[in-house]
């Protein structure tokens, strides 16, 4: 995984915090889900979409396998 820093306007951050609170998740998890949603919606228009989607899938699969085997603790 890779850490990325983002900057949101105050209204954006407030809206995301409210949604996270309503969903019972952390602000960080809400940001991750928001980014994944945008990628899922926007990437079909990118010329290398299938290659990108495949690499996202396998990276996420490897991450989950690592967590399940105890390596993510």
C-alpha positions in Angstrom: 0.0 0.0 0.0 1.0 3.6 -0.5 0.2 6.6 1.6 -1.1 9.7 -0.1 -1.8 13.1 1.4 -4.8 15.0 0.3 -6.1 18.5 1.0 -9.9 19.2 1.1 -11.7 22.4 1.5 -13.4 22.9 4.8 -16.9 22.2 3.4 -15.6 19.0 1.6 -13.9 17.7 4.8 -17.0 18.5 6.9 -19.3 16.7 4.4 -17.0 13.6 4.3 -16.8 13.6 8.1 -20.5 13.7 8.4 -20.9 10.8 5.9 -18.3 8.8 7.7 -20.0 9.4 11.1 -23.3 8.3 9.7 -21.8 5.2 8.2 -19.9 4.4 11.4 -16.4 4.4 9.7 -13.4 6.6 10.2 -12.7 9.7 8.1 -9.6 7.9 6.6 -11.8 4.9 5.5 -14.3 7.4 4.0 -11.5 9.0 2.0 -10.3 5.6 0.7 -13.8 4.6 -0.3 -14.4 8.0 -2.0 -11.2 7.7 -4.0 -12.0 4.1 -5.0 -15.5 5.1 -6.1 -14.2 7.9 -8.3 -11.6 5.5 -9.9 -14.3 3.0 -10.5 -16.6 5.6 -12.1 -14.0 7.6 -14.1 -11.5 4.9 -15.2 -13.7 3.3 -17.9 -13.0 6.4 -20.0 -9.2 6.0 -19.7 -7.5 4.2 -22.7 -5.7 1.8 -20.4 -8.7 1.0 -18.3 -8.6 -2.8 -18.5 -4.9 -2.9 -17.6 -5.4 -0.5 -14.8 -8.4 -2.3 -13.4 -6.5 -5.6 -13.5 -3.5 -4.1 -11.6 -5.9 -2.6 -9.0 -7.6 -6.0 -8.5 -4.4 -8.0 -8.1 -2.8 -5.4 -5.7 -6.0 -5.5 -3.6 -6.0 -9.3 -3.7 -2.4 -9.5 -2.6 -3.1 -7.0 0.2 -6.1 -9.1 1.5 -4.1 -12.3 1.3 -1.3 -10.6 3.4 -3.9 -9.6 6.0 -5.4 -13.0 6.1 -2.0 -14.7 6.6 -1.2 -12.3 9.5 1.3 -10.2 7.7 -0.7 -6.9 8.0 -0.6 -6.7 11.7 
